[in-house]
Amino acid sequence: MAIRLVLAEDSYIMREGISSLLELDDSLDLIATCENYDELIAAVDTHSPDVVITDIRMPPTQTDEGIRAANLLRDTSPETGVVVLSQYAEPEYALHLFEGGSEGRAYLLKERVADLRQLSDAIAEVARGGSVIDPKVVDLLVKTRREHQSSVLDRLTDREAEVLAEIAGGRNNAGIADVLYISERAVEKHINSIFTKLDLSHSEDTNRRVKAVLLYLAEGP
Protein backbone atom coordinates (compact mmCIF):
# COMPACT_ATOMS: atom_id res chain seq x y z
CA MET A 1 0.00 0.00 0.00
CA ALA A 2 1.08 3.58 -0.68
CA ILE A 3 2.31 5.68 2.23
CA ARG A 4 -0.44 8.15 3.13
CA LEU A 5 0.86 11.71 3.56
CA VAL A 6 -0.23 15.06 4.94
CA LEU A 7 1.80 18.07 3.79
CA ALA A 8 2.00 21.30 5.83
CA GLU A 9 3.65 24.29 4.13
CA ASP A 10 2.52 27.93 4.31
CA SER A 11 4.22 28.96 1.06
CA TYR A 12 1.81 28.32 -1.84
CA ILE A 13 4.62 27.91 -4.37
CA MET A 14 6.56 25.50 -2.16
CA ARG A 15 3.42 23.57 -1.23
CA GLU A 16 2.40 23.11 -4.86
CA GLY A 17 5.93 22.21 -5.86
CA ILE A 18 6.27 19.51 -3.21
CA SER A 19 2.78 18.22 -3.99
CA SER A 20 3.61 17.89 -7.67
CA LEU A 21 6.86 16.13 -6.85
CA LEU A 22 5.18 13.63 -4.52
CA GLU A 23 2.66 12.74 -7.20
CA LEU A 24 5.51 11.37 -9.32
CA ASP A 25 6.07 8.53 -6.83
CA ASP A 26 3.42 5.81 -6.94
CA SER A 27 4.45 4.60 -3.48
CA LEU A 28 3.23 7.89 -1.97
CA ASP A 29 -0.35 9.12 -1.55
CA LEU A 30 -0.83 12.78 -0.63
CA ILE A 31 -4.22 12.91 1.09
CA ALA A 32 -4.23 16.47 2.50
CA THR A 33 -2.33 19.77 2.42
CA CYS A 34 -2.28 22.47 5.11
CA GLU A 35 -1.06 26.02 5.53
CA ASN A 36 -0.59 26.35 9.28
CA TYR A 37 -0.16 24.54 12.59
CA ASP A 38 -3.85 24.27 13.49
CA GLU A 39 -4.77 22.90 10.07
CA LEU A 40 -2.00 20.34 10.35
CA ILE A 41 -3.15 19.02 13.71
CA ALA A 42 -6.74 18.88 12.48
CA ALA A 43 -5.71 17.03 9.31
CA VAL A 44 -3.85 14.40 11.30
CA ASP A 45 -6.88 13.91 13.54
CA THR A 46 -9.12 13.52 10.49
CA HIS A 47 -6.96 11.41 8.18
CA SER A 48 -4.54 9.51 10.46
CA PRO A 49 -1.71 9.66 7.90
CA ASP A 50 1.33 7.43 7.93
CA VAL A 51 3.68 10.39 7.59
CA VAL A 52 3.47 14.16 7.96
CA ILE A 53 5.77 16.43 5.94
CA THR A 54 5.92 19.83 7.59
CA ASP A 55 7.75 23.11 7.24
CA ILE A 56 9.56 24.02 10.44
CA ARG A 57 8.08 27.55 10.47
CA MET A 58 4.40 28.23 9.80
CA PRO A 59 1.65 30.50 11.04
CA PRO A 60 0.66 31.56 13.58
CA THR A 61 4.13 32.49 14.94
CA GLN A 62 6.52 31.47 12.12
CA THR A 63 8.99 30.08 14.67
CA ASP A 64 8.99 26.34 15.40
CA GLU A 65 5.50 25.08 14.57
CA GLY A 66 6.86 22.03 12.75
CA ILE A 67 8.88 20.94 15.78
CA ARG A 68 5.96 21.55 18.14
CA ALA A 69 3.64 19.54 15.91
CA ALA A 70 6.13 16.67 15.75
CA ASN A 71 6.44 16.61 19.53
CA LEU A 72 2.67 16.82 20.06
CA LEU A 73 2.06 13.94 17.66
CA ARG A 74 4.28 11.68 19.75
CA ASP A 75 1.43 11.65 22.25
CA THR A 76 -1.67 12.18 20.11
CA SER A 77 -0.68 10.13 17.06
CA PRO A 78 2.41 8.05 17.90
CA GLU A 79 2.05 5.89 14.80
CA THR A 80 2.49 8.93 12.51
CA GLY A 81 6.00 9.66 11.29
CA VAL A 82 7.14 13.26 10.75
CA VAL A 83 9.55 14.73 8.22
CA VAL A 84 10.47 18.30 9.20
CA LEU A 85 11.77 20.57 6.44
CA SER A 86 13.95 23.58 7.20
CA GLN A 87 15.43 26.23 4.95
CA TYR A 88 18.56 26.49 7.07
CA ALA A 89 20.82 24.00 8.87
CA GLU A 90 19.83 24.69 12.46
CA PRO A 91 21.27 22.12 14.91
CA GLU A 92 19.24 23.43 17.85
CA TYR A 93 15.97 22.70 16.08
CA ALA A 94 17.19 19.22 15.15
CA LEU A 95 18.09 18.55 18.78
CA HIS A 96 14.62 19.67 19.91
CA LEU A 97 13.04 17.39 17.32
CA PHE A 98 14.96 14.33 18.48
CA GLU A 99 15.14 15.00 22.22
CA GLY A 100 11.95 12.99 22.81
CA GLY A 101 13.26 10.10 20.72
CA SER A 102 14.39 9.63 17.14
CA GLU A 103 11.85 6.99 16.10
CA GLY A 104 9.76 8.05 13.14
CA ARG A 105 11.37 11.46 12.80
CA ALA A 106 13.43 13.13 10.05
CA TYR A 107 15.04 16.57 9.76
CA LEU A 108 15.88 17.62 6.20
CA LEU A 109 16.95 20.81 4.52
CA LYS A 110 14.51 22.10 1.93
CA GLU A 111 17.21 21.87 -0.71
CA ARG A 112 16.78 18.08 -0.52
CA VAL A 113 13.17 18.37 -1.67
CA ALA A 114 14.31 18.84 -5.25
CA ASP A 115 15.65 15.28 -5.17
CA LEU A 116 12.57 13.03 -5.09
CA ARG A 117 14.68 10.00 -4.25
CA GLN A 118 16.08 11.58 -1.09
CA LEU A 119 12.68 12.80 0.02
CA SER A 120 10.99 9.47 -0.75
CA ASP A 121 13.69 7.56 1.11
CA ALA A 122 13.25 9.80 4.17
CA ILE A 123 9.47 9.34 4.07
CA ALA A 124 9.80 5.56 3.80
CA GLU A 125 12.30 5.47 6.64
CA VAL A 126 10.15 7.38 9.13
CA ALA A 127 7.10 5.36 8.04
CA ARG A 128 9.06 2.29 9.20
CA GLY A 129 9.82 3.97 12.51
CA GLY A 130 13.35 4.94 11.58
CA SER A 131 15.02 8.34 11.61
CA VAL A 132 16.88 10.59 9.16
CA ILE A 133 18.94 13.72 9.75
CA ASP A 134 20.41 15.89 7.01
CA PRO A 135 24.19 15.39 6.61
CA LYS A 136 24.81 19.15 6.75
CA VAL A 137 23.08 19.31 10.12
CA VAL A 138 25.16 16.38 11.36
CA ASP A 139 28.33 18.24 10.35
CA LEU A 140 27.22 21.31 12.29
CA LEU A 141 26.32 19.24 15.35
CA VAL A 142 29.78 17.66 15.34
CA LYS A 143 31.42 21.06 14.94
CA THR A 144 29.32 22.55 17.75
CA ARG A 145 30.20 19.65 20.05
CA ARG A 146 33.90 20.07 19.36
CA GLU A 147 33.74 23.79 20.03
CA HIS A 148 31.84 23.18 23.26
CA GLN A 149 34.31 20.55 24.41
CA SER A 150 37.31 22.82 23.87
CA SER A 151 35.69 25.93 25.37
CA VAL A 152 36.75 25.14 28.96
CA LEU A 153 40.42 24.86 28.08
CA ASP A 154 40.14 27.96 25.91
CA ARG A 155 39.84 29.94 29.15
CA LEU A 156 43.52 29.31 29.81
CA THR A 157 46.37 31.50 28.62
CA ASP A 158 49.08 29.95 26.47
CA ARG A 159 51.42 29.71 29.47
CA GLU A 160 48.71 28.14 31.64
CA ALA A 161 48.02 25.62 28.91
CA GLU A 162 51.73 24.73 28.84
CA VAL A 163 51.76 24.27 32.62
CA LEU A 164 48.68 22.03 32.45
CA ALA A 165 50.28 19.95 29.71
CA GLU A 166 53.34 19.41 31.93
CA ILE A 167 51.10 18.44 34.87
CA ALA A 168 49.42 15.90 32.57
CA GLY A 169 52.90 14.62 31.73
CA GLY A 170 53.48 13.82 35.40
CA ARG A 171 55.88 16.61 36.34
CA ASN A 172 55.82 18.21 39.78
CA ASN A 173 56.12 21.96 40.29
CA ALA A 174 59.91 21.89 40.34
CA GLY A 175 60.04 19.87 37.15
CA ILE A 176 57.62 22.23 35.43
CA ALA A 177 59.72 25.22 36.52
CA ASP A 178 62.86 23.64 35.02
CA VAL A 179 61.22 22.76 31.70
CA LEU A 180 59.51 26.14 31.21
CA TYR A 181 62.40 28.18 32.63
CA ILE A 182 60.27 29.92 35.24
CA SER A 183 60.31 29.99 39.03
CA GLU A 184 58.40 27.53 41.18
CA ARG A 185 56.46 30.47 42.59
CA ALA A 186 55.35 31.37 39.04
CA VAL A 187 54.32 27.75 38.50
CA GLU A 188 52.21 27.84 41.67
CA LYS A 189 50.48 31.03 40.49
CA HIS A 190 49.72 29.51 37.09
CA ILE A 191 48.36 26.34 38.70
CA ASN A 192 46.08 28.28 41.03
CA SER A 193 44.82 30.28 38.05
CA ILE A 194 44.19 27.04 36.14
CA PHE A 195 42.17 25.64 39.04
CA THR A 196 40.06 28.79 39.19
CA LYS A 197 39.42 28.97 35.44
CA LEU A 198 38.49 25.29 35.28
CA ASP A 199 36.14 25.68 38.24
CA LEU A 200 38.29 23.43 40.43
CA SER A 201 38.76 25.84 43.31
CA HIS A 202 36.90 23.91 46.02
CA SER A 203 38.88 20.67 46.37
CA GLU A 204 42.18 19.53 47.85
CA ASP A 205 45.20 20.29 45.66
CA THR A 206 45.80 16.63 44.82
CA ASN A 207 42.22 16.15 43.63
CA ARG A 208 42.34 19.40 41.67
CA ARG A 209 45.47 18.31 39.83
CA VAL A 210 43.86 15.00 38.93
CA LYS A 211 40.65 16.66 37.75
CA ALA A 212 42.60 19.21 35.71
CA VAL A 213 44.53 16.43 34.00
CA LEU A 214 41.31 14.54 33.26
CA LEU A 215 39.86 17.65 31.63
CA TYR A 216 43.03 18.10 29.63
CA LEU A 217 43.00 14.51 28.41
CA ALA A 218 39.28 14.58 27.61
CA GLU A 219 39.15 17.92 25.85
CA GLY A 220 42.66 18.81 24.91
CA PRO A 221 44.43 18.39 21.58
SETINU-898151 format. One record per atom (N, C-alpha, C): residue in three letters; x, y, z. Coordinates in steps of 0.1 Angstrom, whole numbers, plus 2048, in hexadecimal, padded with zeros to 3 digits. Example, Ala and Ser with C-alpha at 12.3 -4.5 7.8 and 13.67 -1.06 7.14 Angstrom:
BEGIN
ala8847C784E ala87B7D384E ala8847DF84E ser8807EA847 ser8897F5847 ser88180084F 
//
This chain:
BEGIN
met8087F4800 met800800800 met80980D800 ala8048177FA ala80B8247F9 ala80B82A807 ile81683280A ile817839816 ile80E845816 arg80584681F arg7FC85281F arg80285E826 leu80186981F leu809875824 leu7FF881826 val803889830 val7FE897831 val8098A0830 leu8088AB828 leu8128B5826 leu80E8C282C ala8178C8834 ala8148D583A ala81F8DF836 glu81B8E982F glu8258F3829 glu81D900827 asp82190B82D asp81991782B asp81C91E81E ser82791C817 ser82A92280B ser82391A800 tyr81A9227F8 tyr81291B7EE tyr81B9157E3 ile82591C7DF ile82E9177D4 ile83590A7D9 met83B90B7E5 met8428FF7EA met8388F37EC arg82C8F67F1 arg8228EC7F4 arg81E8E57E7 glu81C8ED7DC glu8188E77CF glu8248E07C9 gly8308E57CB gly83B8DE7C5 gly83E8D07CC ile83D8D07D9 ile83F8C37E0 ile8338B97DC ser8278BF7DC ser81C8B67D8 ser81E8B07CA ser8228B87C1 ser8248B37B3 ser82F8A87B3 leu8398AB7BB leu8458A17BB leu8408947C1 leu8388957CC leu8348887D3 leu82B8807CA glu8248877C1 glu81B87F7B8 glu8228777AE leu82F8797AC leu8378727A3 leu83B8647A8 asp8398627B5 asp83D8557BC asp83084D7BF asp82E8427B9 asp82283A7BB asp8218347C9 ser82D8347D0 ser82D82E7DD ser8288387E8 leu8258447E3 leu82084F7EC leu8128547E9 asp80A8577F3 asp7FC85B7F1 asp7FA8687F9 leu7FA8737F3 leu7F88807FA leu7E98827FC ile7E4881808 ile7D688180B ile7D188F810 ala7DA898814 ala7D68A5819 ala7E18AE819 thr7DF8BB817 thr7E98C6818 thr7E48D0822 cys7ED8D7829 cys7E98E1833 cys7F28ED832 glu7EE8F8838 glu7F5904837 glu7FB909845 asn7F6903850 asn7FA90785D asn7F98FC867 tyr7FE8FF873 tyr7FE8F587E tyr7F18EF881 asp7E78F8883 asp7DA8F3887 asp7D48EA87C glu7D58ED870 glu7D08E5865 glu7D88D8864 leu7E48D8867 leu7EC8CB867 leu7E78C2872 ile7E58C787E ile7E18BE889 ile7D38B9886 ala7CA8C1880 ala7BD8BD87D ala7BD8B2872 ala7C68B4868 ala7C78AA85D ala7CC89D862 val7D589D86B val7DA890871 val7CE889879 asp7C7891880 asp7BB88B887 asp7B188587E thr7AF88C872 thr7A5887869 thr7A987B860 his7B687C85C his7BA872852 his7C4867857 ser7C9869863 ser7D385F869 ser7DD85B85E pro7E5864859 pro7EF86184F pro7FA858854 asp80185284B asp80D84A84F asp819854852 val81A85E84A val82586884C val82087684A val82587F852 val82388E850 val83089484A ile82E89C840 ile83A8A483B ile8368B383F thr83F8B9847 thr83B8C684C thr8478D084B asp8448DC847 asp84E8E7848 asp8508E9857 ile85C8EE85A ile8608F0868 ile8598FD86E arg857907865 arg851913869 arg844916861 met839918868 met82C91A862 met82492486B pro819929866 pro81193186E pro80B92887A pro80992D886 pro80793C888 pro81394388C thr81E93D890 thr829945895 thr83594588C gln83693C882 gln84193B879 gln84E938881 thr84E93088B thr85A92D893 thr85D91E892 asp85691689A asp85A90789A asp84E8FE89A glu843903892 glu8378FB892 glu8398EC88E gly8428EA884 gly8458DC880 gly84A8D488B ile8538D9893 ile8598D189E ile84E8CF8A8 arg8468D98AB arg83C8D78B5 arg8318CD8B1 ala82E8CD8A4 ala8248C389F ala82A8B58A0 ala8378B489D ala83D8A789E ala83D8A18AC asn8408AA8B5 asn8408A68C3 asn8328A38C9 leu8288AB8C4 leu81B8A88C9 leu81689B8C3 leu8198988B7 leu81588B8B1 leu81B87F8B7 arg8268808BE arg82B8758C5 arg82086F8CF asp8198798D5 asp80E8748DE asp8018728D8 thr7FD87B8CF thr7EF87A8C9 thr7EE8708BD ser7F986E8B6 ser7F98658AB ser80785F8A9 pro80B8568B3 pro8188508B3 pro81C8488A7 glu8128438A0 glu81583B894 glu818843888 thr816850889 thr81985987D thr82785E87D gly82E85B872 gly83C861871 gly83C86F86C val84787686F val84788586C val855888865 val85488E859 val860893852 val85F8A3853 val8688A885A val8698B785C val8728BD852 leu86E8C784B leu8768CE840 leu87A8DC845 ser8868DF844 ser88C8EC848 ser8948F283D gln8938FF83C gln89A906831 gln8A9907835 tyr8AC907842 tyr8BA909847 tyr8BE8FD850 ala8CB8FA850 ala8D08F0859 ala8D18F6867 glu8C78F286F glu8C68F787D glu8C78EB887 pro8D38E988C pro8D58DD895 pro8CB8DD8A1 glu8C98EA8A7 glu8C08EA8B3 glu8B28E58B0 tyr8AD8E88A4 tyr8A08E38A1 tyr8A08D489F ala8AB8CF899 ala8AC8C0898 ala8AD8B98A5 leu8B48BF8AE leu8B58BA8BC leu8A78B98C3 his8A08C48C1 his8928C58C7 his8898BA8C1 leu88B8B88B4 leu8828AE8AD leu8858A08B3 phe89289D8B5 phe89688F8B9 phe89788D8C8 glu8958988D0 glu8978968DE glu88D88D8E5 gly88188B8DF gly8788828E4 gly8798748DE gly8838728D6 gly8858658CF gly8868678C0 ser88D85F8BA ser8908608AB ser8878588A3 glu87F84F8A9 glu8768468A1 glu86C84D899 gly86C84B88C gly862850883 gly86385F881 arg86F864882 arg872873880 arg87D875876 ala87C87F86E ala886883864 ala887892864 tyr894897863 tyr8968A6862 tyr89F8A8855 leu8988AE84B leu89F8B083E leu89F8BF83A leu8A98C3833 leu8A98D082D leu8A08D0821 lys89A8DC81E lys8918DD813 lys8988DB806 glu8A58DD806 glu8AC8DB7F9 glu8AC8CC7F5 arg8A98C37FE arg8A88B57FB arg89B8B27F4 val8918BA7F5 val8848B87EF val8848B67E0 ala88E8BD7DA ala88F8BC7CB ala8938AE7C7 asp8998A67D0 asp89C8997CC asp89288F7D2 leu88988B7C9 leu87E8827CD leu8828767D4 arg88E8707CF arg8938647D5 arg8968667E4 gln89D8717E7 gln8A18747F5 gln8948767FE leu88B87D7F9 leu87F880800 leu877873802 ser87586B7F8 ser86E85F7F9 ser874855802 asp882854802 asp88984C80B asp88785081A ala88785D81C ala88486282A ala87685F82E ile86D861825 ile85F85D829 ile85D84F82C ala863846824 ala862838826 ala869834833 glu87483A836 glu87B837842 glu87383A84F val86D84684F val86584A85B val85984285C ala85383E850 ala847836850 ala84A828857 arg856823856 arg85B81785C arg85E81986B gly85E82586F gly86282887D gly87182C87F gly87882D873 gly886831874 gly887840875 ser893845873 ser896853874 ser8A085786A val8A0864866 val8A986A85C val8AD878860 ile8B987B85F ile8BD889861 ile8C788E856 asp8C489A851 asp8CC89F846 asp8DB89F849 pro8E389A840 pro8F289A842 pro8F88A7846 lys8F38B2840 lys8F88BF844 lys8F68C3852 val8EA8BF857 val8E78C1865 val8F08B986E val8F38AC86A val8FC8A4872 val9098AA873 asp90E8B0867 asp91B8B6867 asp91C8C2871 leu9118CA872 leu9108D587B leu90F8D1889 leu9088C688C leu9078C0899 leu9158BC89E val91C8B5896 val92A8B1899 val9338BD89C lys9328C7894 lys93A8D3895 lys9378DA8A2 thr92A8DB8A5 thr9258E28B1 thr92A8DA8BE arg9298CD8BD arg92E8C58C8 arg93D8C78CB arg9458C78C0 arg9538C98C2 arg9568D68C8 glu94F8E18C3 glu9518EE8C8 glu94E8EF8D7 his9438E88DB his93E8E88E9 his9488E18F1 gln94E8D58EC gln9578CE8F4 gln9648D58F7 ser9688DD8ED ser9758E48EF ser9738F28F6 ser9678F68F8 ser9659038FE ser96B90590C val96A8FA914 val96F8FB922 val97E8FE921 leu9868F791A leu9948F9919 leu998906912 asp98F90B90A asp991918903 asp99292390D arg98E921919 arg98E92B924 arg99D92E928 leu9A5924925 leu9B392592A leu9BC92D921 thr9C6934926 thr9D093B91E thr9D9931918 asp9E193590F asp9EB92C909 asp9F4926913 arg9F992E91C argA02929927 arg9FB91F930 glu9EF922934 glu9E791993C glu9E590C936 ala9E290C929 ala9E0900921 ala9ED8F8921 glu9F98FE920 gluA058F7920 gluA078F192E valA048F8939 valA068F3946 val9FD8E6948 leu9F08E7943 leu9E78DC945 leu9EC8D093D ala9F28D3931 ala9F78C7929 alaA028C0931 gluA0A8C8938 gluA158C293F gluA108BA94B ileA058C0952 ile9FF8B895D ile9FA8AB958 ala9F38AB94C ala9EE89F946 ala9F9895943 glyA0589B940 glyA1189293D glyA1788C94A glyA12890956 glyA1788A962 glyA21892969 argA2489E965 argA2F8A696B argA298AD978 asnA328AE982 asnA2E8B698E asnA328C598B asnA2F8CD995 asnA318DC993 asnA408DF98F alaA498D8996 alaA578DB993 alaA5B8D7985 glyA568CB981 glyA588C7973 glyA538D0969 ileA478D596C ileA408DE962 ileA488EB961 alaA4D8F096D alaA558FC96D alaA628FA965 aspA688EF966 aspA758EC95E aspA728EC94F valA678E594B valA648E493D valA608F1937 leuA588F993E leuA53905938 leuA5C91193B tyrA6790F943 tyrA7091A946 tyrA6992594E ileA61921958 ileA5B92B960 ileA5D92796F serA5992F978 serA5B92C986 serA5092398B gluA5291C996 gluA4891399C gluA3C91C9A1 argA3F9289A5 argA359319AA argA2B93499E alaA31937992 alaA2A93A986 alaA2192E983 valA27922984 valA1F915981 valA1391498A gluA15917997 gluA0A9169A1 glu9FF92099D lysA0392C999 lys9F9936995 lys9F1932989 his9F892C97F his9F1927973 his9E891C976 ile9EC91397F ile9E4907983 ile9D790C98A asn9D8915993 asn9CD91B99A asn9C3922991 ser9C9928987 ser9C092F97D ser9B9924974 ile9C0919971 ile9BA90E969 ile9AE909971 phe9B090697E phe9A6900986 phe999909986 thr99C916987 thr991920988 thr98992097B lys990921970 lys98A922962 lys98391595E leu98790A964 leu9818FD961 leu9768F996B asp973903974 asp96990197E asp96D8F5988 leu97A8F598B leu97F8EA994 leu9848F09A1 ser97E8FB9A6 ser9849029B1 ser97F8FE9BF his9778F39BF his9718EF9CC his9748E19D0 ser9808DC9CC ser9858CF9D0 ser9938CF9D5 glu9988C49DA glu9A68C39DE glu9AF8C49D2 asp9BB8C99D4 asp9C48CB9C9 asp9C68BE9C0 thr9C88B39C7 thr9CA8A69C0 thr9BE8A39B7 asn9B28A49BC asn9A68A29B4 asn9A58AB9A9 arg9A88B89AB arg9A78C29A1 arg9B18BF995 arg9BD8BA999 arg9C78B798E arg9C28AC986 val9BC8A298C val9B7896985 val9AB89A97C lys9A28A2981 lys9978A7979 lys99B8AF96E ala9A58B8970 ala9AA8C0965 ala9B08B895A val9B78AD95E val9BD8A4954 val9B389D94C leu9A8898953 leu99D89194D leu99689A942 leu9948A7946 leu98F8B193C leu9988B2930 tyr9A58B3933 tyr9AE8B5928 tyr9AE8A991F leu9AE89D924 leu9AE89191C leu9A188F914 ala99689491B ala989892914 ala98689C909 glu98B8A890B glu9878B3903 glu9938BA8FB gly99F8B68FF gly9AB8BC8F9 gly9AE8B78EB pro9B88BC8E5 pro9BC8B88D8 pro9C18AA8D7 
//
